[in-house]
Amino acid sequence: MTAWLDELQRAAAADGQAAVAKRIGYSTTVVCQVLKGTYKGDLHRVQRAVEGALLHATVDCPVIGDLPLQRCIEHQRGPRRFTNPMRVQLAHACPTCPNRRSS
């Protein structure tokens, strides 16, 4: 097994699948399927969510600099907001960022 999958399994055993699902931003069904090895969706996206939420991975954001991966994912998932200069920069940078979930 890989480190992220080991951590997902450990966290689910300790806290329950529902709590872990909430922490990584996925449904309990997805967590259950990943742990069983039957998940048909984008496993790389789940991996990145686990690495960010449970393993505290970071990325080099072109706007913010060193940023927890989980915050990066939250910025990507959230709506585009133009309420301050940083959000404007994120709205322009995120779609083509190498840290984008689809990459």
MMTF fields as JSON, N, C-alpha, C and O atoms, coordinates in Angstrom:
{
  "mmtfVersion": "1.0.0",
  "mmtfProducer": "UNKNOWN",
  "numBonds": 411,
  "numAtoms": 412,
  "numGroups": 103,
  "numChains": 1,
  "numModels": 1,
  "chainsPerModel": [1],
  "groupsPerChain": [103],
  "chainIdList": ["A"],
  "bondAtomList": [4, 2, 8, 6, 12, 10, 16, 14, 20, 18, 24, 22, 28, 26, 32, 30, 36, 34, 40, 38, 44, 42, 48, 46, 52, 50, 56, 54, 60, 58, 64, 62, 68, 66, 72, 70, 76, 74, 80, 78, 84, 82, 88, 86, 92, 90, 96, 94, 100, 98, 104, 102, 108, 106, 112, 110, 116, 114, 120, 118, 124, 122, 128, 126, 132, 130, 136, 134, 140, 138, 144, 142, 148, 146, 152, 150, 156, 154, 160, 158, 164, 162, 168, 166, 172, 170, 176, 174, 180, 178, 184, 182, 188, 186, 192, 190, 196, 194, 200, 198, 204, 202, 208, 206, 212, 210, 216, 214, 220, 218, 224, 222, 228, 226, 232, 230, 236, 234, 240, 238, 244, 242, 248, 246, 252, 250, 256, 254, 260, 258, 264, 262, 268, 266, 272, 270, 276, 274, 280, 278, 284, 282, 288, 286, 292, 290, 296, 294, 300, 298, 304, 302, 308, 306, 312, 310, 316, 314, 320, 318, 324, 322, 328, 326, 332, 330, 336, 334, 340, 338, 344, 342, 348, 346, 352, 350, 356, 354, 360, 358, 364, 362, 368, 366, 372, 370, 376, 374, 380, 378, 384, 382, 388, 386, 392, 390, 396, 394, 400, 398, 404, 402, 408, 406],
  "bondOrderList": [1, 1, 1, 1, 1, 1, 1, 1, 1, 1, 1, 1, 1, 1, 1, 1, 1, 1, 1, 1, 1, 1, 1, 1, 1, 1, 1, 1, 1, 1, 1, 1, 1, 1, 1, 1, 1, 1, 1, 1, 1, 1, 1, 1, 1, 1, 1, 1, 1, 1, 1, 1, 1, 1, 1, 1, 1, 1, 1, 1, 1, 1, 1, 1, 1, 1, 1, 1, 1, 1, 1, 1, 1, 1, 1, 1, 1, 1, 1, 1, 1, 1, 1, 1, 1, 1, 1, 1, 1, 1, 1, 1, 1, 1, 1, 1, 1, 1, 1, 1, 1, 1],
  "groupList": [{"groupName": "MET", "atomNameList": ["N", "CA", "C", "O"], "elementList": ["N", "C", "C", "O"], "formalChargeList": [0, 0, 0, 0], "bondAtomList": [1, 0, 2, 1, 3, 2], "bondOrderList": [1, 1, 2], "singleLetterCode": "M", "chemCompType": "L-PEPTIDE LINKING"}, {"groupName": "THR", "atomNameList": ["N", "CA", "C", "O"], "elementList": ["N", "C", "C", "O"], "formalChargeList": [0, 0, 0, 0], "bondAtomList": [1, 0, 2, 1, 3, 2], "bondOrderList": [1, 1, 2], "singleLetterCode": "T", "chemCompType": "L-PEPTIDE LINKING"}, {"groupName": "ALA", "atomNameList": ["N", "CA", "C", "O"], "elementList": ["N", "C", "C", "O"], "formalChargeList": [0, 0, 0, 0], "bondAtomList": [1, 0, 2, 1, 3, 2], "bondOrderList": [1, 1, 2], "singleLetterCode": "A", "chemCompType": "L-PEPTIDE LINKING"}, {"groupName": "TRP", "atomNameList": ["N", "CA", "C", "O"], "elementList": ["N", "C", "C", "O"], "formalChargeList": [0, 0, 0, 0], "bondAtomList": [1, 0, 2, 1, 3, 2], "bondOrderList": [1, 1, 2], "singleLetterCode": "W", "chemCompType": "L-PEPTIDE LINKING"}, {"groupName": "LEU", "atomNameList": ["N", "CA", "C", "O"], "elementList": ["N", "C", "C", "O"], "formalChargeList": [0, 0, 0, 0], "bondAtomList": [1, 0, 2, 1, 3, 2], "bondOrderList": [1, 1, 2], "singleLetterCode": "L", "chemCompType": "L-PEPTIDE LINKING"}, {"groupName": "ASP", "atomNameList": ["N", "CA", "C", "O"], "elementList": ["N", "C", "C", "O"], "formalChargeList": [0, 0, 0, 0], "bondAtomList": [1, 0, 2, 1, 3, 2], "bondOrderList": [1, 1, 2], "singleLetterCode": "D", "chemCompType": "L-PEPTIDE LINKING"}, {"groupName": "GLU", "atomNameList": ["N", "CA", "C", "O"], "elementList": ["N", "C", "C", "O"], "formalChargeList": [0, 0, 0, 0], "bondAtomList": [1, 0, 2, 1, 3, 2], "bondOrderList": [1, 1, 2], "singleLetterCode": "E", "chemCompType": "L-PEPTIDE LINKING"}, {"groupName": "GLN", "atomNameList": ["N", "CA", "C", "O"], "elementList": ["N", "C", "C", "O"], "formalChargeList": [0, 0, 0, 0], "bondAtomList": [1, 0, 2, 1, 3, 2], "bondOrderList": [1, 1, 2], "singleLetterCode": "Q", "chemCompType": "L-PEPTIDE LINKING"}, {"groupName": "ARG", "atomNameList": ["N", "CA", "C", "O"], "elementList": ["N", "C", "C", "O"], "formalChargeList": [0, 0, 0, 0], "bondAtomList": [1, 0, 2, 1, 3, 2], "bondOrderList": [1, 1, 2], "singleLetterCode": "R", "chemCompType": "L-PEPTIDE LINKING"}, {"groupName": "GLY", "atomNameList": ["N", "CA", "C", "O"], "elementList": ["N", "C", "C", "O"], "formalChargeList": [0, 0, 0, 0], "bondAtomList": [1, 0, 2, 1, 3, 2], "bondOrderList": [1, 1, 2], "singleLetterCode": "G", "chemCompType": "PEPTIDE LINKING"}, {"groupName": "VAL", "atomNameList": ["N", "CA", "C", "O"], "elementList": ["N", "C", "C", "O"], "formalChargeList": [0, 0, 0, 0], "bondAtomList": [1, 0, 2, 1, 3, 2], "bondOrderList": [1, 1, 2], "singleLetterCode": "V", "chemCompType": "L-PEPTIDE LINKING"}, {"groupName": "LYS", "atomNameList": ["N", "CA", "C", "O"], "elementList": ["N", "C", "C", "O"], "formalChargeList": [0, 0, 0, 0], "bondAtomList": [1, 0, 2, 1, 3, 2], "bondOrderList": [1, 1, 2], "singleLetterCode": "K", "chemCompType": "L-PEPTIDE LINKING"}, {"groupName": "ILE", "atomNameList": ["N", "CA", "C", "O"], "elementList": ["N", "C", "C", "O"], "formalChargeList": [0, 0, 0, 0], "bondAtomList": [1, 0, 2, 1, 3, 2], "bondOrderList": [1, 1, 2], "singleLetterCode": "I", "chemCompType": "L-PEPTIDE LINKING"}, {"groupName": "TYR", "atomNameList": ["N", "CA", "C", "O"], "elementList": ["N", "C", "C", "O"], "formalChargeList": [0, 0, 0, 0], "bondAtomList": [1, 0, 2, 1, 3, 2], "bondOrderList": [1, 1, 2], "singleLetterCode": "Y", "chemCompType": "L-PEPTIDE LINKING"}, {"groupName": "SER", "atomNameList": ["N", "CA", "C", "O"], "elementList": ["N", "C", "C", "O"], "formalChargeList": [0, 0, 0, 0], "bondAtomList": [1, 0, 2, 1, 3, 2], "bondOrderList": [1, 1, 2], "singleLetterCode": "S", "chemCompType": "L-PEPTIDE LINKING"}, {"groupName": "CYS", "atomNameList": ["N", "CA", "C", "O"], "elementList": ["N", "C", "C", "O"], "formalChargeList": [0, 0, 0, 0], "bondAtomList": [1, 0, 2, 1, 3, 2], "bondOrderList": [1, 1, 2], "singleLetterCode": "C", "chemCompType": "L-PEPTIDE LINKING"}, {"groupName": "HIS", "atomNameList": ["N", "CA", "C", "O"], "elementList": ["N", "C", "C", "O"], "formalChargeList": [0, 0, 0, 0], "bondAtomList": [1, 0, 2, 1, 3, 2], "bondOrderList": [1, 1, 2], "singleLetterCode": "H", "chemCompType": "L-PEPTIDE LINKING"}, {"groupName": "PRO", "atomNameList": ["N", "CA", "C", "O"], "elementList": ["N", "C", "C", "O"], "formalChargeList": [0, 0, 0, 0], "bondAtomList": [1, 0, 2, 1, 3, 2], "bondOrderList": [1, 1, 2], "singleLetterCode": "P", "chemCompType": "L-PEPTIDE LINKING"}, {"groupName": "PHE", "atomNameList": ["N", "CA", "C", "O"], "elementList": ["N", "C", "C", "O"], "formalChargeList": [0, 0, 0, 0], "bondAtomList": [1, 0, 2, 1, 3, 2], "bondOrderList": [1, 1, 2], "singleLetterCode": "F", "chemCompType": "L-PEPTIDE LINKING"}, {"groupName": "ASN", "atomNameList": ["N", "CA", "C", "O"], "elementList": ["N", "C", "C", "O"], "formalChargeList": [0, 0, 0, 0], "bondAtomList": [1, 0, 2, 1, 3, 2], "bondOrderList": [1, 1, 2], "singleLetterCode": "N", "chemCompType": "L-PEPTIDE LINKING"}],
  "groupTypeList": [0, 1, 2, 3, 4, 5, 6, 4, 7, 8, 2, 2, 2, 2, 5, 9, 7, 2, 2, 10, 2, 11, 8, 12, 9, 13, 14, 1, 1, 10, 10, 15, 7, 10, 4, 11, 9, 1, 13, 11, 9, 5, 4, 16, 8, 10, 7, 8, 2, 10, 6, 9, 2, 4, 4, 16, 2, 1, 10, 5, 15, 17, 10, 12, 9, 5, 4, 17, 4, 7, 8, 15, 12, 6, 16, 7, 8, 9, 17, 8, 8, 18, 1, 19, 17, 0, 8, 10, 7, 4, 2, 16, 2, 15, 17, 1, 15, 17, 19, 8, 8, 14, 14],
  "groupIdList": [1, 2, 3, 4, 5, 6, 7, 8, 9, 10, 11, 12, 13, 14, 15, 16, 17, 18, 19, 20, 21, 22, 23, 24, 25, 26, 27, 28, 29, 30, 31, 32, 33, 34, 35, 36, 37, 38, 39, 40, 41, 42, 43, 44, 45, 46, 47, 48, 49, 50, 51, 52, 53, 54, 55, 56, 57, 58, 59, 60, 61, 62, 63, 64, 65, 66, 67, 68, 69, 70, 71, 72, 73, 74, 75, 76, 77, 78, 79, 80, 81, 82, 83, 84, 85, 86, 87, 88, 89, 90, 91, 92, 93, 94, 95, 96, 97, 98, 99, 100, 101, 102, 103],
  "secStructList": [7, 7, 2, 2, 2, 2, 2, 2, 2, 2, 2, 2, 2, 2, 2, 7, 2, 2, 2, 2, 2, 2, 2, 2, 6, 1, 7, 2, 2, 2, 2, 2, 2, 2, 2, 2, 6, 7, 7, 7, 1, 7, 2, 2, 2, 2, 2, 2, 2, 2, 2, 2, 2, 6, 1, 7, 7, 3, 3, 3, 3, 6, 6, 6, 3, 3, 3, 3, 2, 2, 2, 2, 2, 2, 2, 2, 2, 1, 7, 7, 7, 7, 1, 1, 2, 2, 2, 2, 2, 2, 2, 2, 2, 4, 4, 4, 7, 6, 6, 7, 6, 6, 7],
  "xCoordList": [0.838, 0.0, 0.873, 2.055, 0.256, 0.97, 0.699, -0.219, 1.5, 1.386, 0.008, -0.569, -0.523, -1.814, -2.941, -3.857, -2.874, -3.906, -3.791, -4.796, -2.556, -2.337, -2.928, -3.582, -2.695, -3.208, -4.73, -5.371, -5.31, -6.765, -7.345, -8.332, -6.742, -7.196, -7.053, -7.962, -5.917, -5.678, -6.687, -7.258, -6.905, -7.83, -9.262, -10.012, -9.649, -11.007, -11.209, -12.282, -10.186, -10.284, -10.365, -11.076, -9.645, -9.608, -10.831, -11.383, -11.248, -12.284, -13.599, -14.61, -13.603, -14.79, -14.744, -14.166, -15.359, -15.336, -16.054, -15.608, -17.151, -17.905, -17.074, -17.077, -16.374, -15.549, -14.396, -14.079, -13.773, -12.656, -13.167, -12.524, -14.312, -14.896, -15.12, -14.827, -15.635, -15.871, -14.554, -14.475, -13.527, -12.225, -11.596, -10.952, -11.778, -11.143, -12.062, -11.638, -13.324, -14.232, -14.886, -15.259, -15.029, -15.685, -16.776, -16.877, -17.594, -18.669, -18.131, -17.051, -18.91, -18.566, -18.502, -17.675, -19.364, -19.375, -18.049, -17.514, -17.518, -16.223, -15.133, -14.335, -15.094, -14.074, -14.193, -13.185, -15.399, -15.615, -15.124, -14.441, -15.47, -15.063, -13.558, -12.97, -12.924, -11.468, -10.808, -9.881, -11.287, -10.692, -10.905, -10.062, -12.014, -12.28, -11.559, -11.434, -11.079, -10.433, -11.412, -11.071, -12.637, -13.65, -14.032, -14.953, -13.359, -13.7, -13.399, -12.289, -14.387, -14.248, -13.965, -13.758, -13.956, -13.728, -12.245, -11.409, -11.935, -10.567, -9.82, -9.912, -9.095, -8.366, -7.279, -6.963, -6.709, -5.671, -6.228, -5.54, -7.461, -8.08, -8.293, -8.064, -8.727, -8.909, -7.554, -7.431, -6.55, -5.197, -4.75, -4.237, -4.936, -4.519, -5.293, -4.727, -6.573, -7.373, -6.868, -6.789, -6.528, -5.996, -4.636, -4.367, -3.781, -2.458, -2.569, -1.799, -3.522, -3.695, -4.307, -3.816, -5.383, -6.118, -5.493, -5.504, -4.945, -4.452, -2.935, -2.398, -2.243, -0.774, -0.142, 1.08, -0.977, -0.524, 0.512, 1.48, 0.312, 1.195, 1.033, -0.004, 2.057, 2.009, 2.325, 2.875, 1.969, 2.285, 2.878, 2.74, 3.536, 4.072, 3.073, 3.071, 2.225, 1.196, 1.845, 2.621, 1.54, 2.139, 1.658, 2.291, 0.571, 0.038, 0.426, 0.891, 0.24, 0.416, 1.793, 2.282, 2.416, 3.678, 3.404, 2.509, 4.158, 3.976, 2.585, 2.231, 1.799, 0.396, 0.035, 0.418, -0.699, -1.159, -2.007, -2.862, -1.77, -2.494, -4.001, -4.751, -4.444, -5.876, -6.447, -7.546, -5.728, -6.194, -6.21, -7.117, -5.214, -5.17, -6.426, -7.076, -6.759, -7.947, -9.201, -10.106, -9.264, -10.419, -10.556, -11.666, -9.438, -9.483, -9.991, -10.766, -9.555, -9.983, -11.466, -12.155, -11.957, -13.364, -14.313, -15.465, -13.821, -14.689, -15.035, -14.403, -16.049, -16.436, -15.381, -14.651, -15.321, -14.417, -14.974, -16.15, -14.108, -14.523, -13.552, -12.339, -14.115, -13.296, -13.44, -13.63, -13.345, -13.578, -12.323, -12.415, -11.152, -9.907, -8.833, -9.038, -7.71, -6.691, -6.152, -5.871, -6.009, -5.497, -6.483, -6.079, -7.763, -8.779, -8.815, -9.038, -8.6, -8.536, -7.348, -7.481, -6.198, -5.019, -5.262, -4.884, -5.893, -6.199, -7.163, -6.996, -8.169, -9.143, -8.472, -8.899, -7.424, -6.706, -5.665, -5.437, -5.035, -3.945, -4.419, -3.837, -5.459, -5.886, -6.219, -5.822, -6.918, -7.282, -6.097, -6.236, -4.951, -3.788, -2.64, -1.534, -2.904, -1.866, -1.45, -2.303, -0.155, 0.285, -0.199, -0.148, -0.669, -1.199, -2.683, -3.285, -3.259, -4.693, -5.026, -4.238, -6.172, -6.605, -6.576, -6.232, -6.925, -7.0, -5.615, -5.488, -4.571, -3.228, -2.599, -1.47],
  "yCoordList": [-1.197, 0.0, 1.246, 1.21, 2.332, 3.601, 4.364, 4.032, 5.374, 6.135, 6.777, 6.753, 7.346, 8.026, 7.034, 7.332, 5.871, 4.86, 4.265, 3.998, 4.064, 3.612, 4.607, 4.217, 5.894, 6.93, 6.997, 7.189, 6.843, 6.83, 5.673, 5.841, 4.517, 3.335, 3.534, 3.202, 4.074, 4.315, 5.311, 5.091, 6.411, 7.443, 6.922, 7.242, 6.13, 5.572, 4.608, 4.574, 3.829, 2.899, 3.659, 3.243, 4.764, 5.524, 6.426, 6.506, 7.101, 8.129, 7.77, 8.435, 6.743, 6.366, 6.937, 7.997, 6.223, 6.632, 7.954, 8.756, 8.198, 9.436, 10.656, 11.665, 10.574, 11.698, 11.957, 13.108, 10.892, 11.041, 11.602, 12.462, 11.122, 11.623, 13.13, 13.859, 13.582, 15.021, 15.797, 16.862, 15.264, 15.946, 16.073, 17.079, 15.061, 15.112, 15.687, 15.893, 15.949, 16.577, 15.612, 16.003, 14.367, 13.363, 12.685, 12.876, 11.891, 11.178, 9.938, 9.439, 9.461, 8.218, 7.059, 6.16, 7.079, 6.031, 5.977, 4.897, 7.15, 7.186, 6.6, 5.783, 7.009, 6.49, 4.975, 4.27, 4.475, 3.033, 2.313, 1.293, 2.84, 2.214, 2.262, 1.295, 3.368, 3.464, 2.414, 1.726, 2.296, 1.333, -0.113, -0.974, -0.378, -1.725, -1.996, -3.146, -0.921, -1.077, -1.155, -1.666, -0.651, -0.721, 0.644, 0.729, 1.703, 3.057, 3.216, 2.927, 3.677, 3.821, 5.266, 5.536, 6.176, 7.584, 7.91, 7.018, 9.198, 9.691, 9.492, 10.318, 8.407, 8.058, 9.081, 9.305, 9.698, 10.709, 11.906, 12.474, 12.285, 13.404, 13.041, 13.86, 11.822, 11.372, 11.351, 11.778, 10.857, 10.819, 12.211, 12.393, 13.197, 14.566, 15.112, 15.819, 14.787, 15.241, 14.62, 15.297, 13.338, 12.659, 13.237, 13.5, 13.435, 14.0, 15.382, 15.726, 16.173, 17.508, 17.522, 18.208, 16.762, 16.807, 15.966, 16.365, 14.803, 13.886, 13.845, 13.604, 14.08, 14.026, 15.42, 15.556, 16.439, 17.84, 18.205, 18.907, 17.73, 18.077, 19.562, 20.162, 20.138, 21.533, 21.634, 20.708, 22.768, 23.064, 24.468, 25.266, 24.75, 26.084, 26.832, 26.69, 27.63, 28.399, 29.605, 30.318, 29.847, 30.999, 32.344, 33.369, 32.356, 33.595, 33.744, 34.807, 32.686, 32.757, 32.287, 32.724, 31.408, 30.798, 29.443, 28.732, 29.066, 27.769, 27.725, 28.566, 26.723, 26.649, 25.207, 24.316, 24.947, 23.577, 23.1, 23.837, 21.893, 21.348, 21.422, 21.692, 21.186, 21.233, 22.619, 22.724, 23.672, 25.043, 25.276, 25.93, 24.749, 24.855, 24.223, 24.816, 23.024, 22.332, 23.139, 23.232, 23.717, 24.538, 25.748, 26.099, 26.388, 27.528, 27.071, 27.777, 25.894, 25.383, 25.034, 25.295, 24.451, 24.032, 25.207, 25.166, 26.246, 27.373, 28.212, 28.103, 29.054, 29.934, 31.022, 31.398, 31.501, 32.625, 33.846, 34.185, 34.491, 35.678, 36.806, 36.613, 37.955, 39.121, 40.178, 41.361, 39.722, 40.616, 41.298, 42.263, 40.816, 41.473, 41.115, 40.201, 41.808, 41.578, 40.142, 39.63, 39.496, 38.131, 37.187, 36.316, 37.358, 36.503, 36.733, 35.794, 37.95, 38.243, 37.5, 36.893, 37.545, 36.834, 35.332, 34.673, 34.785, 33.35, 32.977, 31.945, 33.819, 33.546, 33.465, 32.698, 34.254, 34.232, 33.12, 32.549, 32.806, 31.824, 30.374, 29.49, 30.122, 28.734, 27.916, 26.752, 28.457, 27.622, 27.021, 25.962, 27.674, 27.159, 26.735, 26.464, 26.682, 26.347, 24.868, 24.002, 24.579, 23.174, 22.369, 21.139, 23.047, 22.354, 22.022, 21.441, 22.383, 22.152, 20.671, 19.819, 20.355, 18.982, 18.128, 16.947, 18.701, 17.914, 17.591, 16.768, 18.239, 17.963, 16.765, 16.407],
  "zCoordList": [0.0, 0.0, 0.0, 0.341, -0.388, -0.401, 0.893, 1.643, 1.138, 2.39, 2.536, 3.624, 1.469, 1.583, 1.865, 2.631, 1.253, 1.473, 2.878, 3.537, 3.321, 4.704, 5.694, 6.661, 5.449, 6.354, 6.309, 7.342, 5.13, 5.02, 5.822, 6.539, 5.704, 6.43, 7.945, 8.705, 8.375, 9.79, 10.352, 11.42, 9.625, 10.093, 10.126, 11.048, 9.144, 9.125, 10.287, 10.889, 10.6, 11.732, 13.053, 13.968, 13.153, 14.402, 14.592, 15.689, 13.519, 13.633, 12.951, 13.177, 12.131, 11.368, 9.967, 9.728, 9.053, 7.649, 7.417, 6.597, 8.117, 7.922, 8.325, 7.62, 9.439, 9.9, 8.94, 8.641, 8.461, 7.519, 6.198, 5.595, 5.753, 4.501, 4.577, 3.63, 5.696, 5.88, 5.842, 5.23, 6.495, 6.53, 5.151, 4.854, 4.303, 2.978, 1.908, 0.771, 2.265, 1.31, 0.337, -0.769, 0.734, -0.104, 0.706, 1.918, 0.022, 0.716, 1.411, 1.095, 2.358, 3.057, 2.063, 2.209, 1.064, 0.042, -0.699, -0.95, -1.05, -1.751, -0.868, -1.326, 0.387, 1.307, 1.413, 1.355, 1.567, 1.67, 0.412, 0.506, -0.761, -2.019, -2.218, -2.702, -1.853, -1.966, -1.081, -1.507, 0.143, 1.068, 0.608, 0.861, -0.057, -0.579, -1.894, -2.315, -2.548, -3.848, -5.0, -6.067, -4.802, -5.848, -6.411, -7.223, -6.007, -6.446, -7.931, -8.375, -8.701, -10.151, -10.574, -11.757, -9.627, -9.938, -10.063, -10.205, -10.008, -10.148, -8.83, -7.921, -8.741, -7.521, -7.197, -6.029, -8.223, -7.994, -7.222, -6.374, -7.511, -6.778, -5.311, -4.421, -5.071, -3.685, -2.988, -1.84, -3.681, -3.112, -2.701, -1.597, -3.572, -3.246, -2.045, -1.21, -1.957, -0.821, 0.48, 1.505, 0.437, 1.623, 1.988, 3.16, 0.994, 1.273, 1.897, 2.793, 1.427, 1.975, 3.362, 4.258, 3.542, 4.808, 5.906, 7.07, 5.554, 6.583, 6.696, 7.777, 5.585, 5.608, 5.604, 5.652, 5.547, 5.645, 4.591, 4.884, 3.366, 2.254, 1.918, 2.2, 1.321, 0.905, -0.585, -1.182, -1.169, -2.563, -2.636, -1.709, -3.751, -3.989, -4.861, -6.084, -4.219, -4.917, -5.592, -4.956, -6.871, -7.553, -6.997, -7.248, -6.262, -5.69, -4.23, -3.82, -3.435, -1.987, -1.531, -0.49, -2.294, -1.877, -1.261, -1.716, -0.23, 0.416, 1.037, 1.862, 0.623, 1.009, 1.301, 0.543, 2.39, 2.622, 1.433, 0.941, 0.987, -0.151, 0.067, -0.871, 1.284, 1.568, 1.271, 0.726, 1.615, 1.314, -0.186, -0.702, -0.894, -2.351, -2.951, -3.811, -2.496, -2.991, -2.667, -3.496, -1.478, -1.102, -2.021, -2.42, -2.359, -3.287, -4.649, -5.295, -5.086, -6.391, -6.405, -7.391, -5.328, -5.251, -5.06, -5.492, -4.414, -4.084, -5.295, -6.346, -5.137, -6.235, -6.458, -5.541, -7.662, -7.938, -7.213, -7.342, -6.456, -5.714, -6.048, -6.131, -6.23, -6.56, -5.479, -5.764, -4.218, -3.087, -2.573, -1.815, -2.969, -2.579, -3.616, -4.414, -3.618, -4.642, -4.698, -5.781, -3.541, -3.557, -4.242, -5.012, -3.965, -4.6, -6.109, -6.874, -6.532, -7.968, -8.585, -9.648, -7.927, -8.425, -8.472, -9.439, -7.429, -7.408, -8.535, -9.185, -8.763, -9.82, -11.181, -12.045, -11.373, -12.652, -12.709, -13.775, -11.592, -11.584, -11.481, -12.11, -10.704, -10.438, -11.693, -11.76, -12.673, -13.824, -14.587, -15.2, -14.559, -15.295, -14.378, -14.845, -13.087, -12.118, -12.232, -12.428, -12.11, -12.135, -10.936, -10.959, -9.884, -8.702, -8.851, -7.948, -9.967, -10.195, -10.042, -10.453, -9.463, -9.233, -10.499, -10.443, -11.605, -12.837, -13.396, -14.302, -12.854, -13.376, -12.733, -13.067]
}
